[in-house]
C-alpha cells in the first residue's frame, strides 16, 4: 500500500485512541446513504445494518430535486414518465445536460463527506448516454424516475466535487451511466445474441435468493485491490439482470470482472483520478447482514472481513 493511503486509513484510529486517552468517547462517524424510494428493501436495510455493524451512524439523505422537472406535494414527478415509469426522453436530456447545477443538491449534501449509493431497481434507459428502450420484461418494470433523477444529480455532484463514494450494484450502474458508459439492458438477452449461456449466474432465475459467484480483481493498481488485498473475491452475493457493457471513452477504469461462458462481465469500476470513487456490481452489504443476523444461508456468501472491508475503508478514509 502506498504511504499516503496508509496514512489515510490510520488517521481515524489515531484520533479515536487520543480521544479515549483523554476520557472522551469519540462520536460515531456519519456515513451518508443516497435517498431511495424503497428504504424497506433487503439491500437498503442491509446497507444500513452494515454501516452500524462497523461502528458508524447511517444517515439517509433527502431526495434531490431537479429544477427542470415538476414535483407534486408528495415529491412525485408530474407528467414526466411513460407507461412503464421511464423518464421521458426530452426531460432526461434536460437532466443530463444541466446536471446538479439545476437542483437543490448543494443544500442536501452541504455537510456530506462520503456517500454510499445502494442497490435497487433498473435505471431509466433514457438517462443513458446512448439512450435505450424499455427491455420489455414485465417482471422488471419497477422503475423510479424520482430516484433515478435524484441519484443522477447527486452522483454528478459527487464526481465533480470529489466527494468520496462507494456505489453498490445499481449504484455502480448509475456511476457508469453518469460517466457515459454503454449498458446491457438484460444479461440473458445479451448472451442470447452472442450464442452464449449466462446460466443465471448473476441473478437467481426465481428471484428467491441472491446468486453467488467469484469475482476476479484484474487491476492490482486499484483502490479495490488496496481494500481487499486479494485477486479473487469468493462467493459475492449477486442480484442484477442489467450490467455495464463498456466504459470505453469514459473516465472509469474496470478493476474486476467475472467471466461468464467466456464473456467478461464487469464487476468493478473506479475513478483513479478521484480520491475515493469505487463501484462494485455485487452486494457485500448482503453478506454482512446475513452473518450479523445469523441467517441460515450466510455461509453461501463471502466472509465478514471481505464484505465489510469496503465500508470500513470508506469510513476511515480522510480526504486531503
Secondary structure, DSSP 8 states (H G I E B T S, - for coil): --HHHHHHHHHHHHHHHHHHHTT------EEEE---S-TTSHHHHHHHHHHHHTT-EEEE-----BTTS-B-TTS-BSS-B-TTS-B-HHHHHHHHHHGGGGBSHHHHTTT-SEEEE---S---GGGSSS-------TTS----HHHHHHHHHHHHHHHHHT-EEEEETHHHHHHHHHHT-EEES-HHHHHHHHT---TT-SS-TTSSS-EEEEEEE--SSSHHHHHH--SEEEEEEE--S-EEEE-TTSS-EEEEEEEETTEEEEEEEE-TTSSSEEEESS-HHHHHHHHHTT-TTGGGS--HHHHHHHHHHHHH----
